[in-house]
């Protein structure tokens, strides 16, 4: 591997496994403490992006548990991995994360309880899915 690829991969790894979980936890704690009294269109869009980023993260956790439980193994092929099913799951996770990024960016223009946590966690979950497809 080239040094540039190593740096890029390390950056994605940090986003996916450090930034995303910490921003999701921080965002939910902040949202519970500072529930908005008045909902604006920007706070609704930002919160929708944050919800989608959370859904993407939970989907990733479920996919990992499914894989550990042997869900990607097919007995008809002698217990070989079913990569088609794996990449189908990853594509769904990427789509959820991309939509989350779009909503989260749409909500950063005005004050909101998860204004900055939404885009950070959405980009972090997208990085997680990119790592899932390129694991060396």
C-alpha positions as CSV (number, residue, x, y, z in Angstrom):
1,X,0.0,0.0,0.0
2,X,1.2,3.5,-0.7
3,X,1.5,6.0,2.1
4,X,-1.3,8.2,0.7
5,X,-3.7,5.2,0.7
6,X,-2.6,4.4,4.3
7,X,-3.3,7.9,5.4
8,X,-6.7,8.0,3.6
9,X,-7.7,4.7,5.0
10,X,-6.7,5.7,8.5
11,X,-8.7,8.9,8.1
12,X,-11.8,6.9,7.0
13,X,-11.2,4.4,9.9
14,X,-11.1,7.3,12.4
15,X,-14.3,8.8,11.0
16,X,-16.2,5.5,10.9
17,X,-15.1,4.0,14.2
18,X,-14.3,7.0,16.4
19,X,-16.1,10.1,15.1
20,X,-19.4,8.5,14.2
21,X,-20.1,6.7,17.5
22,X,-19.0,9.6,19.7
23,X,-21.0,12.1,17.7
24,X,-24.1,9.9,17.8
25,X,-23.9,9.5,21.6
26,X,-23.1,13.2,22.1
27,X,-25.9,14.2,19.8
28,X,-28.5,12.1,21.5
29,X,-27.4,13.3,24.9
30,X,-27.5,16.9,23.7
31,X,-30.9,16.4,22.1
32,X,-32.5,14.9,25.2
33,X,-31.1,17.7,27.3
34,X,-32.0,20.5,24.9
35,X,-35.2,19.4,23.2
36,X,-36.2,22.2,20.9
37,X,-39.2,24.2,22.1
38,X,-39.9,25.5,18.6
39,X,-39.2,23.4,15.5
40,X,-38.0,25.3,12.4
41,X,-37.5,23.7,9.0
42,X,-33.8,23.7,9.5
43,X,-34.0,21.9,12.9
44,X,-36.4,19.4,11.5
45,X,-34.1,18.7,8.5
46,X,-31.0,18.5,10.7
47,X,-32.8,16.1,13.1
48,X,-34.0,14.0,10.2
49,X,-30.4,13.7,9.0
50,X,-29.4,12.7,12.6
51,X,-32.1,10.1,12.7
52,X,-31.0,8.6,9.4
53,X,-27.4,8.5,10.6
54,X,-28.5,6.7,13.7
55,X,-30.5,4.3,11.6
56,X,-27.5,3.7,9.4
57,X,-25.3,3.0,12.5
58,X,-27.9,0.6,13.9
59,X,-28.2,-1.1,10.6
60,X,-24.4,-1.5,10.6
61,X,-24.4,-3.1,14.1
62,X,-27.2,-5.4,13.0
63,X,-25.3,-6.4,9.9
64,X,-22.2,-7.2,12.0
65,X,-24.3,-9.3,14.3
66,X,-25.9,-11.1,11.4
67,X,-22.5,-11.8,9.9
68,X,-21.0,-13.1,13.2
69,X,-24.0,-15.4,13.5
70,X,-23.2,-17.0,10.1
71,X,-25.9,-15.1,8.2
72,X,-23.6,-14.6,5.1
73,X,-22.7,-18.3,4.8
74,X,-24.5,-20.5,2.3
75,X,-24.8,-24.2,3.0
76,X,-25.5,-25.0,-0.7
77,X,-22.0,-23.9,-1.6
78,X,-20.2,-25.7,1.3
79,X,-20.5,-22.8,3.7
80,X,-18.8,-20.3,1.5
81,X,-19.5,-16.6,2.1
82,X,-22.3,-15.0,0.0
83,X,-20.7,-11.8,-1.1
84,X,-23.7,-10.8,-3.1
85,X,-25.8,-10.6,0.0
86,X,-23.1,-8.8,1.9
87,X,-22.7,-6.1,-0.8
88,X,-26.5,-5.8,-1.0
89,X,-26.5,-4.9,2.7
90,X,-23.6,-2.5,2.3
91,X,-25.4,-0.7,-0.6
92,X,-28.4,-0.2,1.6
93,X,-26.3,1.3,4.4
94,X,-24.5,3.6,1.9
95,X,-27.9,4.8,0.6
96,X,-29.1,5.6,4.1
97,X,-25.9,7.4,5.0
98,X,-25.9,9.5,1.8
99,X,-29.5,10.6,2.4
100,X,-28.5,11.4,6.0
101,X,-25.6,13.5,4.8
102,X,-27.9,15.4,2.4
103,X,-30.4,16.1,5.2
104,X,-27.7,17.0,7.7
105,X,-26.1,19.5,5.4
106,X,-29.5,21.0,4.8
107,X,-29.9,21.7,8.5
108,X,-26.6,23.4,9.3
109,X,-27.7,26.9,8.2
110,X,-29.6,27.7,11.4
111,X,-29.3,26.9,15.1
112,X,-30.5,23.5,16.2
113,X,-29.8,21.0,19.0
114,X,-28.0,18.6,16.7
115,X,-26.8,21.1,14.1
116,X,-23.2,19.9,14.0
117,X,-23.6,16.4,15.3
118,X,-25.9,15.4,12.4
119,X,-23.4,16.0,9.6
120,X,-20.4,14.6,11.5
121,X,-22.3,11.4,12.4
122,X,-23.7,11.0,8.9
123,X,-20.3,11.4,7.3
124,X,-18.9,9.0,9.9
125,X,-21.5,6.3,9.1
126,X,-20.7,6.8,5.4
127,X,-17.0,6.3,6.1
128,X,-18.0,3.1,8.0
129,X,-19.7,1.7,5.0
130,X,-16.8,2.7,2.7
131,X,-14.5,0.8,5.0
132,X,-16.8,-2.2,4.9
133,X,-16.3,-2.4,1.2
134,X,-12.6,-1.9,1.1
135,X,-11.3,-3.9,4.1
136,X,-7.8,-5.1,3.1
